Amino acid sequence: MLTKEEVAKILLDIGAVSFNSRNPFKYSSGILAPIYTDCSLLESYPKKRRTIVSSILKYIEGIDEGIDVIVGSGPSAISLATHIAQHLKVPMAYVRPSKKAYGKEKQIEGTLLEGSSALLVSDIISTGEEIPISVEAIKSHKAKIVYCLAIFNSNLGILEGLLDREGIPLYSLTDLGTLLDVACKEGKISPDEMKNVRNWVKEPEEWGRRWQERRPSIPDKSRHDVAEILLRIKAVTFSPDEPYRYASGMLSPIYTDNRLLMSNPNEWECVINSFVDVVKDVVGLSAIDVVAGIATSGISHAAYIAESLGLPMIYVKSAAEEHGKRCKIEGKIASGDRVLVIEDLISTGSSAISAVRTLRESGAIVDWCLAIFTYVMERSKSSFEEEMINLVTLTDLPTLIDVAAEMDYIRAAEKEIILNWAKDPKNWHK
């Protein structure tokens, strides 16, 4: 059976643990944290996965009470529950975050008989709602949870308290304290990051609040300057009377073509320098291994940024071609690489999010997307939040409209039309 230190080392070796005090991770609970642990990466490492599962099975052998069913807590625990159930030759089920809105509208998939003894399995014990939801769902089926087992425990005490009140014993293969000790010994965490993680554990919500207060952001002058450049090179045009039709079918009184920067070297260099400043001051150069452009409009900007930072560059296509290697990612990328995604503009955000999903499916870690311009649509904002992607843009529609008015680029009436479109772009044409 593996020691806690050995399990922690496996998680660190496969890149399942990320530290970033400069730009914290946002958990599903909304809490900001300087550490993020993704145990699902074990699925990409069969030998290490089998070692972890074998250690879990060794521990289960010592549980006195019989186990009738293995229950995965939430989607992230399905694969782990599968491996355990497969080896034990017992039934398996899993709990959805909420009931399905279609079909049989079930919350528990699989059979959970009344009076059965369940082993609740989770990949991580942290702040999420999966464990509380699973406990209530299993209780509602009049089954008994005899044990809760996880790979990693964040040591926050939130879910531990809940399980203790329910009389459910908890065991995790490793925990945050052990992981920090191992990371320190192996030089995988800096003293500052170590200090931040330990402070976060004491008061996670307060830590996040303090970070929000001192969060770095793009200065208003920089936003103003980039907007002025786009207007000056006529990358932005307005046509309220004869609206433009976007690829999505949406009609708009404004159109932005940032590819025109390629034909204006001096202005392009200024925009790229702004990107580089964001990488250094907001994202953190140490948090990036590869720069990825989104085909096709983001490729040239990504190439320029990668050259300026001395980093490798790749690009992501919307679909694999029918010839050649038939792949969606062009360029070399390894599992665990931290990838910075570059887009030219954000409207609905669907292209950027699709690219991020493609990269994550290949094993990359993607936390950041940078773009030149955004229309600040509510749909894009919520989509990036759901995917846990930090979006930073050099400028935005409100800034651009203000600058356009200052430059007499648009009249007051046109400004009002554009602002009305921004409030409800989908139905504006009606």
C-alpha positions, 0 to 999 in steps of 0.5 A, spaced: 500 500 500 502 506 498 504 511 503 501 518 503 508 521 500 508 516 494 501 518 492 503 526 493 509 524 489 505 521 483 500 527 483 506 532 482 509 528 477 503 527 472 502 535 473 495 534 477 497 539 482 498 546 479 500 552 484 498 560 482 498 565 487 498 570 482 492 568 478 488 563 483 484 558 480 476 558 481 473 552 484 466 550 482 464 553 489 466 560 487 472 560 492 479 562 489 485 558 491 492 558 489 492 551 488 488 546 484 488 539 484 486 535 478 486 527 479 482 526 473 489 526 469 491 519 472 486 516 467 492 519 462 497 515 466 495 507 466 501 505 470 500 510 475 492 509 475 493 502 476 498 503 482 493 508 485 487 503 484 491 497 487 492 502 494 485 503 494 483 496 494 488 494 499 485 499 504 478 497 502 480 490 504 481 492 511 474 495 512 470 491 516 463 492 514 461 489 507 460 493 501 454 492 496 455 497 491 460 503 489 457 510 488 461 515 484 460 522 487 459 526 481 462 526 474 469 526 476 469 520 480 465 516 475 472 513 472 475 511 479 468 508 481 469 504 475 476 501 476 474 499 484 467 496 482 471 492 476 476 489 481 471 488 486 466 485 482 460 489 485 455 493 482 456 500 481 452 507 481 454 514 480 450 521 483 449 526 478 449 534 480 442 534 479 436 530 476 436 529 469 431 534 465 429 528 461 428 521 460 427 518 467 429 524 470 434 520 475 439 523 479 442 516 481 445 512 475 445 505 476 441 501 481 441 503 489 437 498 493 434 500 499 438 497 505 444 496 501 451 498 504 455 503 499 462 506 499 462 513 496 468 514 492 470 521 490 477 524 487 478 530 491 475 532 498 475 540 497 469 545 497 464 542 492 457 540 492 458 533 490 459 530 496 453 533 500 449 532 494 451 525 494 450 523 501 442 526 501 441 522 494 443 516 497 439 517 504 433 518 499 434 511 497 434 509 504 441 506 503 447 506 508 454 510 506 459 505 510 465 509 508 467 515 504 474 514 500 478 519 496 484 520 493 486 527 495 484 531 501 484 539 501 484 539 509 479 545 509 475 541 514 468 543 510 466 536 507 470 533 513 465 536 518 459 534 514 461 527 513 463 526 521 456 529 522 453 524 518 457 518 522 461 517 515 468 515 516 473 518 511 479 516 508 484 519 503 490 516 500 494 523 501 492 530 503 494 537 502 499 537 508 503 531 505 503 534 498 506 541 500 511 537 504 513 533 498 513 539 493 517 543 497 522 537 498 522 536 490 523 544 489 516 544 485 513 550 489 516 556 491 517 559 498 512 564 496 507 559 493 508 555 499 506 561 504 500 563 500 497 556 500 498 555 507 494 562 508 489 560 504 487 553 508 486 557 514 481 562 511 480 560 504 474 565 503 478 571 506 484 569 502 480 570 496 477 577 498 484 580 499 486 577 492 480 580 489 482 587 492 489 587 489 488 583 483 492 586 477 488 589 471 489 592 465 490 600 466 484 604 463 490 608 458 492 601 455 485 600 454 484 606 451 490 606 447 488 599 443 481 602 442 484 608 438 489 603 434 483 599 432 479 605 430 485 609 427 487 603 422 479 602 421 479 595 424 472 597 427 467 599 422 460 602 424 453 601 419 447 601 423 443 602 417 445 596 414 448 591 419 453 586 418 451 579 419 456 575 423 458 567 422 453 565 427 447 569 423 447 575 428 446 582 425 450 587 428 451 595 427 459 594 428 464 589 425 471 588 428 477 585 423 483 585 427 487 582 422 488 589 419 493 589 424 498 585 420 498 590 415 500 596 420 506 593 423 507 599 428 500 599 430 501 591 431 507 591 435 504 596 440 498 591 440 503 585 441 507 589 446 500 590 450 499 582 450 506 581 453 505 586 458 499 582 460 502 576 460 508 578 465 504 582 469 497 578 470 498 571 467 505 570 469 510 568 465 512 562 469 505 559 468 506 558 461 509 553 457 506 554 450 502 559 446 496 557 442 493 561 436 486 559 434 485 558 427 485 562 423 485 569 426 489 568 432 494 564 429 499 571 427 498 574 433 500 568 437 506 567 433 508 574 434 507 573 442 510 566 442 516 569 438 516 575 443 516 571 449 521 566 446 516 560 447 513 554 443 507 556 439 501 551 436 495 553 433 488 549 434 483 548 428 475 548 429 475 541 425 480 536 423 482 536 415 480 530 411 487 529 409 494 529 412 494 527 419 487 529 420 488 533 427 485 539 430 492 541 433 498 543 429 504 543 433 508 539 438 504 539 445 505 534 451 500 532 456 501 537 462 503 543 458 500 549 460 497 553 454 495 560 453 490 561 448 490 567 443 484 569 440 483 576 436 476 578 438 471 575 443 463 575 441 460 569 443 466 566 445 464 559 442 471 558 438 475 560 444 472 555 448 472 550 443 479 550 442 480 550 450 476 543 450 480 540 444 487 542 448 484 540 455 482 533 451 489 532 449 492 533 456 494 540 456 492 545 462 489 551 460 487 556 464 487 563 460 485 566 454 487 573 451 484 577 446 485 583 443 477 585 443 471 583 446 463 585 445 462 584 452 456 579 451 453 576 457 453 569 454 460 569 453 462 571 460 458 566 463 461 561 458 468 562 460 466 562 467 463 555 466 469 552 463 473 555 468 477 560 463 480 566 465 479 571 460 483 578 459 482 582 453 486 588 451 480 593 450 472 592 450 466 595 446 464 600 452 471 603 451 471 603 444 465 606 443 467 612 448 474 613 444 470 613 437 465 618 440 472 622 442 475 621 435 468 623 432 468 617 429 461 616 431 455 620 432 451 620 439 445 617 435 450 611 433 453 610 439 446 609 442 444 604 437 451 600 438 449 600 446 442 598 445 445 592 440 450 590 446 444 589 451 441 584 447 445 582 440 440 576 439 434 580 438 436 587 436 435 586 429 427 585 430 
